[in-house]
Amino acid sequence: MILLIGNLGTGEIIIIAIVVLLLFGGKKIPELMRSIGKGVKSFKDGVKDIQDEIKDDIDLDK
């Protein structure tokens, strides 16, 4: 995702923002961003849990 953003210029970002605004409307965007934030947080928590389990398994093998 970050790689995609790195290749976009200012003009492209403005066009994408206008398209999103037209598709979802001004009132839906905060709700959409909140949902995306919750999803990212849930994903990060899941990755952290898996990393903790792997560390615990490695520590048990020592």
GROMACS elastic network, one bead per residue, 0.5 to 0.9 nm:
[ bonds ]
;  ai    aj funct       b0    kb
    1     4     6  0.51777   500
    1     5     6  0.65444   500
    1     6     6  0.87979   500
    2     5     6  0.51504   500
    2     6     6  0.62102   500
    2     7     6  0.89537   500
    3     6     6  0.50803   500
    3     7     6  0.66854   500
    4     7     6  0.55354   500
    4     8     6  0.68531   500
    5     8     6  0.53224   500
    5     9     6  0.83739   500
    5    13     6  0.85334   500
    6     9     6  0.80055   500
    8    11     6  0.80026   500
    8    12     6  0.59216   500
    8    13     6  0.65383   500
    9    12     6  0.54029   500
    9    13     6  0.63626   500
    9    14     6  0.87900   500
   10    13     6  0.51770   500
   10    14     6  0.62323   500
   10    15     6  0.87025   500
   11    14     6  0.52079   500
   11    15     6  0.62790   500
   11    16     6  0.86906   500
   12    15     6  0.50914   500
   12    16     6  0.61538   500
   12    17     6  0.85695   500
   13    16     6  0.50934   500
   13    17     6  0.61092   500
   13    18     6  0.86395   500
   14    17     6  0.50541   500
   14    18     6  0.62098   500
   14    19     6  0.86612   500
   15    18     6  0.51462   500
   15    19     6  0.62201   500
   15    20     6  0.86541   500
   16    19     6  0.51051   500
   16    20     6  0.61456   500
   16    21     6  0.85412   500
   17    20     6  0.51427   500
   17    21     6  0.61071   500
   17    22     6  0.86162   500
   18    21     6  0.50294   500
   18    22     6  0.61477   500
   18    23     6  0.85975   500
   19    22     6  0.50879   500
   19    23     6  0.60954   500
   19    24     6  0.85861   500
   20    23     6  0.51007   500
   20    24     6  0.59694   500
   20    25     6  0.76430   500
   20    29     6  0.81482   500
   21    24     6  0.55025   500
   21    25     6  0.50243   500
   21    26     6  0.61412   500
   21    28     6  0.88022   500
   21    29     6  0.73897   500
   22    25     6  0.55524   500
   22    26     6  0.82214   500
   24    27     6  0.77370   500
   24    28     6  0.56017   500
   24    29     6  0.63210   500
   24    32     6  0.86050   500
   25    28     6  0.56714   500
   25    29     6  0.66662   500
   26    29     6  0.57281   500
   26    30     6  0.79118   500
   27    30     6  0.66867   500
   27    31     6  0.75897   500
   28    31     6  0.52970   500
   28    32     6  0.61052   500
   28    33     6  0.87082   500
   29    33     6  0.60963   500
   29    34     6  0.85156   500
   30    33     6  0.50971   500
   30    34     6  0.60805   500
   30    35     6  0.86068   500
   31    34     6  0.50941   500
   31    35     6  0.62520   500
   31    36     6  0.86892   500
   32    35     6  0.51692   500
   32    36     6  0.62510   500
   32    37     6  0.86382   500
   33    36     6  0.50324   500
   33    37     6  0.60819   500
   33    38     6  0.86287   500
   34    37     6  0.50479   500
   34    38     6  0.62434   500
   34    39     6  0.86488   500
   35    38     6  0.51510   500
   35    39     6  0.62258   500
   35    40     6  0.86970   500
   36    39     6  0.50618   500
   36    40     6  0.61953   500
   36    41     6  0.86140   500
   37    40     6  0.51554   500
   37    41     6  0.61483   500
   37    42     6  0.85598   500
   38    41     6  0.51036   500
   38    42     6  0.61059   500
   38    43     6  0.85870   500
   39    42     6  0.50937   500
   39    43     6  0.61589   500
   39    44     6  0.86532   500
   40    43     6  0.50439   500
   40    44     6  0.61631   500
   40    45     6  0.85894   500
   41    44     6  0.51241   500
   41    45     6  0.61373   500
   41    46     6  0.86043   500
   42    45     6  0.51042   500
   42    46     6  0.62209   500
   42    47     6  0.87171   500
   43    46     6  0.51001   500
   43    47     6  0.62580   500
   43    48     6  0.86299   500
   44    47     6  0.50913   500
   44    48     6  0.61054   500
   44    49     6  0.85924   500
   45    48     6  0.50691   500
   45    49     6  0.61645   500
   45    50     6  0.87049   500
   46    49     6  0.51098   500
   46    50     6  0.63236   500
   46    51     6  0.86801   500
   47    50     6  0.51601   500
   47    51     6  0.62047   500
   47    52     6  0.86394   500
   48    51     6  0.50378   500
   48    52     6  0.61257   500
   48    53     6  0.86294   500
   49    52     6  0.50794   500
   49    53     6  0.62407   500
   49    54     6  0.87070   500
   50    53     6  0.50811   500
   50    54     6  0.62460   500
   50    55     6  0.86588   500
   51    54     6  0.51106   500
   51    55     6  0.61961   500
   51    56     6  0.86166   500
   52    55     6  0.50929   500
   52    56     6  0.61462   500
   52    57     6  0.86384   500
   53    56     6  0.50577   500
   53    57     6  0.61937   500
   53    58     6  0.86353   500
   54    57     6  0.50896   500
   54    58     6  0.61868   500
   54    59     6  0.86106   500
   55    58     6  0.50775   500
   55    59     6  0.61221   500
   55    60     6  0.86132   500
   56    59     6  0.50727   500
   56    60     6  0.61800   500
   56    61     6  0.87438   500
   57    60     6  0.51186   500
   57    61     6  0.63788   500
   58    61     6  0.52137   500
   58    62     6  0.67074   500
   59    62     6  0.54260   500
